[in-house]
Amino acid sequence: MSTKGIPFVPEPPIWQFPDGFNVQAIGNTGVKVINSFLSQEEALKVIKLYGGNVCRSTVIGSRNTSINHEYRTSSDTYINVESSPLVKSITYRAASLVGLPISHAENFNLTRYQCGEYYKGHFDHNGSLAADRLYTVLIYLNDLMPEEGGGTCFGKLNFVAQPVCGRAVVWNNSDLNRERLQESFHSVLPVLKQGAEKWVAQLWFR
């Protein structure tokens, strides 16, 4: 269904989301903060089920190989979307926000940041036609106070999303011509408190 050539995207089915679900748009940038995307129980269950599988995160180096690098010091693991009813439900929920079927989602990513760990400024889209990550859905699985660090910083927007358990941040990585959106440039600020951890789940839609 379409109207004057504009694709029709249905509204997300609200029953999928916990009580308190709401969407806050950050200006006219495509960045949205979704409160109560997950319940606290769901977030804790993701960590309990898969947190023991994380290992040092990598970045793509020369010759398209995965390497450890000081640019990114977290630990993570990838989970098949079909691995459990919980992961599949979360992926459906994220897909409804961006208007794509779950077949367009990469594997579910779980990431842990410990004290002093970070991810320096980067794009989720490398600017080529081969890199077609259209949307990112980032989900916080635990709380951190502002003084504990760990926020997601969109430097070009002068905006920092603070980790709140169950909150998601959603953004476009490229426009309709697959040109990289400059406002999607972001970094993960280091966790500042000794003994603190930050847990996030990420879904990229192609």
C-alpha positions as CSV (number, residue, x, y, z in Angstrom):
1,M,0.0,0.0,0.0
2,S,1.3,3.5,-0.8
3,T,0.2,7.0,-1.2
4,K,1.6,9.2,-4.0
5,G,4.7,7.0,-4.3
6,I,5.5,7.1,-0.6
7,P,5.8,3.6,1.0
8,F,3.3,2.8,3.7
9,V,4.9,1.8,7.0
10,P,2.4,0.7,9.7
11,E,2.6,2.1,13.2
12,P,4.4,-0.2,15.7
13,P,2.0,-2.5,17.5
14,I,2.0,-0.9,20.9
15,W,1.0,-4.1,22.7
16,Q,4.5,-5.4,22.1
17,F,6.0,-2.8,24.4
18,P,6.0,-2.5,28.2
19,D,4.0,0.1,30.0
20,G,5.5,3.6,29.8
21,F,6.6,3.1,26.1
22,N,7.1,6.5,24.4
23,V,9.2,8.0,21.6
24,Q,11.2,11.2,21.9
25,A,12.7,12.6,18.6
26,I,16.0,14.5,18.9
27,G,15.3,17.5,16.7
28,N,14.9,16.6,13.0
29,T,17.9,14.3,12.9
30,G,16.3,10.8,12.7
31,V,17.7,10.0,16.2
32,K,14.9,8.8,18.5
33,V,15.0,7.8,22.2
34,I,12.6,5.0,23.1
35,N,11.7,4.8,26.7
36,S,10.4,1.4,28.1
37,F,11.4,-0.5,25.0
38,L,12.2,-3.5,27.3
39,S,11.1,-4.4,30.8
40,Q,13.8,-4.7,33.4
41,E,13.0,-8.4,33.7
42,E,13.7,-8.9,30.0
43,A,16.9,-6.9,30.1
44,L,18.2,-8.9,33.1
45,K,17.3,-12.2,31.4
46,V,19.3,-11.3,28.2
47,I,22.4,-10.7,30.4
48,K,21.8,-13.9,32.4
49,L,21.3,-16.0,29.3
50,Y,24.2,-14.7,27.2
51,G,26.5,-12.5,29.3
52,G,28.9,-15.4,29.9
53,N,29.7,-15.6,26.2
54,V,31.2,-12.2,25.7
55,C,34.8,-11.8,24.6
56,R,37.0,-8.9,23.4
57,S,35.3,-6.9,20.7
58,T,37.0,-6.5,17.3
59,V,37.0,-3.9,14.5
60,I,37.5,-4.5,10.8
61,G,41.2,-4.0,9.9
62,S,43.0,-4.1,6.6
63,R,42.1,-6.9,4.1
64,N,38.6,-7.0,5.8
65,T,39.8,-9.0,8.8
66,S,38.6,-8.7,12.4
67,I,41.3,-7.4,14.8
68,N,41.5,-6.2,18.4
69,H,42.2,-2.5,18.5
70,E,42.5,0.2,21.1
71,Y,39.8,2.1,19.2
72,R,37.2,-0.3,20.8
73,T,37.9,-2.0,24.1
74,S,34.6,-3.6,25.0
75,S,33.6,-7.3,25.0
76,D,30.7,-8.7,23.0
77,T,29.0,-11.7,21.5
78,Y,26.6,-12.4,18.6
79,I,23.4,-14.3,19.0
80,N,21.2,-15.8,16.3
81,V,17.8,-14.0,16.2
82,E,16.1,-17.4,16.3
83,S,18.0,-18.6,19.4
84,S,15.3,-17.9,21.9
85,P,11.7,-16.6,22.1
86,L,13.1,-13.6,24.1
87,V,15.7,-12.6,21.5
88,K,13.2,-13.1,18.7
89,S,10.6,-11.0,20.4
90,I,13.0,-8.1,21.0
91,T,14.1,-8.3,17.3
92,Y,10.4,-8.1,16.2
93,R,10.0,-5.1,18.4
94,A,13.0,-3.3,17.0
95,A,11.9,-4.2,13.4
96,S,8.5,-2.6,14.0
97,L,10.3,0.6,14.9
98,V,12.2,0.8,11.6
99,G,9.5,-0.7,9.4
100,L,11.5,-3.7,8.2
101,P,11.0,-7.4,8.6
102,I,13.3,-9.3,11.0
103,S,14.9,-11.0,7.9
104,H,16.7,-7.7,7.4
105,A,18.4,-7.8,10.9
106,E,21.9,-8.9,11.5
107,N,22.6,-11.3,14.4
108,F,21.7,-9.9,17.8
109,N,24.7,-8.3,19.5
110,L,25.3,-8.2,23.3
111,T,28.1,-5.9,24.5
112,R,29.7,-5.2,27.9
113,Y,31.7,-2.2,28.9
114,Q,33.7,-2.3,32.2
115,C,35.4,0.5,33.9
116,G,37.6,2.5,31.5
117,E,36.3,0.8,28.4
118,Y,34.9,2.7,25.4
119,Y,34.3,2.8,21.7
120,K,35.8,5.9,19.9
121,G,33.8,7.9,17.4
122,H,32.6,6.0,14.4
123,F,29.9,5.5,11.8
124,D,27.9,2.2,11.5
125,H,27.9,2.8,7.7
126,N,31.3,3.0,6.0
127,G,30.1,5.1,3.1
128,S,30.2,2.4,0.4
129,L,27.3,0.8,-1.4
130,A,28.3,-2.5,0.1
131,A,27.8,-1.2,3.7
132,D,24.0,-1.1,3.8
133,R,23.3,-0.8,7.5
134,L,20.3,1.5,7.2
135,Y,19.2,1.6,10.9
136,T,20.8,1.0,14.3
137,V,18.7,0.0,17.3
138,L,20.8,0.3,20.6
139,I,19.2,-1.0,23.8
140,Y,20.5,-0.3,27.3
141,L,20.2,-3.3,29.6
142,N,21.2,-1.6,32.9
143,D,21.3,1.8,34.6
144,L,24.3,4.1,34.9
145,M,24.2,7.5,36.6
146,P,25.6,10.4,34.6
147,E,28.7,10.6,36.8
148,E,29.4,6.9,36.0
149,G,29.8,7.7,32.3
150,G,29.0,5.2,29.6
151,G,26.7,7.5,27.6
152,T,26.3,7.3,23.8
153,C,27.6,10.6,22.4
154,F,26.4,12.0,19.1
155,G,29.0,14.7,18.8
156,K,27.6,16.5,15.8
157,L,24.2,16.8,17.5
158,N,25.6,17.8,20.9
159,F,23.6,15.0,22.4
160,V,24.5,12.2,24.9
161,A,22.0,9.4,25.5
162,Q,22.3,8.2,29.1
163,P,22.0,4.4,29.8
164,V,18.7,3.7,31.4
165,C,17.6,0.0,31.7
166,G,15.1,-0.7,29.0
167,R,15.7,2.5,27.0
168,A,16.5,2.2,23.2
169,V,18.1,4.7,20.9
170,V,17.2,4.4,17.2
171,W,18.8,6.2,14.3
172,N,19.2,6.2,10.5
173,N,22.8,5.6,9.2
174,S,22.2,6.6,5.5
175,D,19.7,8.5,3.3
176,L,17.7,7.1,0.4
177,N,20.7,7.4,-1.8
178,R,22.8,5.3,0.7
179,E,24.9,8.4,1.5
180,R,26.2,8.3,5.0
181,L,24.4,10.6,7.4
182,Q,26.9,12.8,9.2
183,E,24.8,13.2,12.3
184,S,24.9,9.5,12.9
185,F,28.6,9.8,13.9
186,H,28.7,8.5,17.5
187,S,31.0,7.3,20.3
188,V,30.6,5.3,23.5
189,L,32.0,7.3,26.4
190,P,34.1,5.3,28.9
191,V,32.5,3.8,32.1
192,L,34.1,5.9,34.9
193,K,33.2,4.1,38.1
194,Q,35.4,1.2,39.4
195,G,33.4,-2.0,39.5
196,A,30.6,-0.6,37.3
197,E,29.5,-2.3,34.1
198,K,27.4,-1.2,31.1
199,W,25.4,-3.8,29.1
200,V,23.8,-3.0,25.8
201,A,22.1,-5.0,23.0
202,Q,22.4,-3.8,19.4
203,L,20.5,-4.6,16.2
204,W,21.5,-3.4,12.8
205,F,19.0,-3.5,9.9
206,R,20.2,-3.8,6.3
